[in-house]
Each structure stands twice: as C-alpha cells, then as structure tokens.
C-alpha cells in the first residue's frame, strides 16, 4: 500500500540531496536561508520515508502472520 509513495519520496529525497550538494559545491555565496530550507525539507522527506516504511513493514507482517499475534 505504501510502496509507491515510498519510492516517490525516495526519488524526491535523492533529487533534493543532489540539489543541495550542487548548491554547496557550485555556489559558494548561496543564501543560507535557502540552503537551510532545502535541508529541512530533505529531513522531512527522510522522516516521512521512515514512517511509511515502518507502516509498510507492519502491514506486510500482519498479512504474513495474521493479526492474531
């Protein structure tokens, strides 16, 4: 249920990671606020990926082992 959303978030996370790295490497006078905003968004994506991954694991576990455990 969550796999496609997780995949989408992972793609967005990688793209943001690349954008941040490019900004840091190629734009030494980058706006500190803009960079902080991008890093915050990257962390939010990571947190959402972790949350959905946990929910997916629970769903898979319940499907395999049943809900009686």
Backbone torsions as a table, in degrees:
resi	resn	phi	psi	omega
1	UNK	NA	-36.0	-175.2
2	UNK	-100.0	-8.3	-170.7
3	UNK	-59.8	-43.8	-179.2
4	UNK	-66.7	-40.0	178.3
5	UNK	-64.9	-42.2	178.3
6	UNK	-60.6	-46.0	-179.9
7	UNK	-60.1	-43.7	179.2
8	UNK	-62.3	-43.9	179.1
9	UNK	-66.2	-37.3	178.2
10	UNK	-64.4	-38.8	177.4
11	UNK	-64.3	-45.0	178.8
12	UNK	-63.1	-39.0	179.6
13	UNK	-63.7	-44.9	178.8
14	UNK	-63.8	-41.2	179.2
15	UNK	-63.7	-42.3	179.4
16	UNK	-66.7	-40.1	177.5
17	UNK	-59.5	-43.7	178.7
18	UNK	-64.8	-43.1	179.8
19	UNK	-61.2	-42.5	179.0
20	UNK	-64.1	-46.5	-179.7
21	UNK	-61.5	-42.7	178.7
22	UNK	-62.8	-42.7	179.7
23	UNK	-62.4	-44.4	-178.6
24	UNK	-67.1	-36.0	-176.7
25	UNK	-80.7	-41.3	-170.1
26	UNK	-102.0	-10.3	-177.0
27	UNK	-132.9	81.3	-175.6
28	UNK	-62.6	-19.2	-179.1
29	UNK	-106.7	31.5	-179.3
30	UNK	-61.5	148.4	178.1
31	UNK	-65.7	125.3	-177.8
32	UNK	-61.4	-39.9	-178.8
33	UNK	-65.0	-41.2	179.3
34	UNK	-63.8	-44.7	179.4
35	UNK	-64.5	-42.3	178.2
36	UNK	-62.8	-38.8	178.3
37	UNK	-63.4	-42.9	178.9
38	UNK	-65.5	-41.5	179.2
39	UNK	-66.1	-37.2	177.4
40	UNK	-64.2	-43.7	178.9
41	UNK	-63.4	-39.8	178.3
42	UNK	-61.1	-42.9	178.5
43	UNK	-65.5	-38.4	177.3
44	UNK	-62.8	-40.8	177.2
45	UNK	-63.0	-43.9	179.4
46	UNK	-60.9	-43.2	178.9
47	UNK	-63.0	-41.9	179.4
48	UNK	-67.0	-39.4	175.9
49	UNK	-60.4	-45.5	179.5
50	UNK	-62.4	-43.4	-179.5
51	UNK	-62.9	-46.8	-178.9
52	UNK	-69.8	-34.6	176.9
53	UNK	-62.6	-41.9	177.6
54	UNK	-63.4	-45.4	178.5
55	UNK	-61.8	-39.3	178.4
56	UNK	-64.5	-41.5	178.5
57	UNK	-61.5	-44.9	179.6
58	UNK	-61.0	-45.6	179.8
59	UNK	-61.1	-46.0	178.8
60	UNK	-62.8	-43.2	-179.3
61	UNK	-62.1	-43.7	179.5
62	UNK	-65.9	-36.9	179.7
63	UNK	-66.4	-39.8	-177.1
64	UNK	-77.0	-44.0	-172.2
65	UNK	-101.4	-4.8	-177.6
66	UNK	78.9	165.9	-175.7
67	UNK	-92.1	3.7	-176.0
68	UNK	-83.7	-8.1	-176.7
69	UNK	-77.8	NA	NA
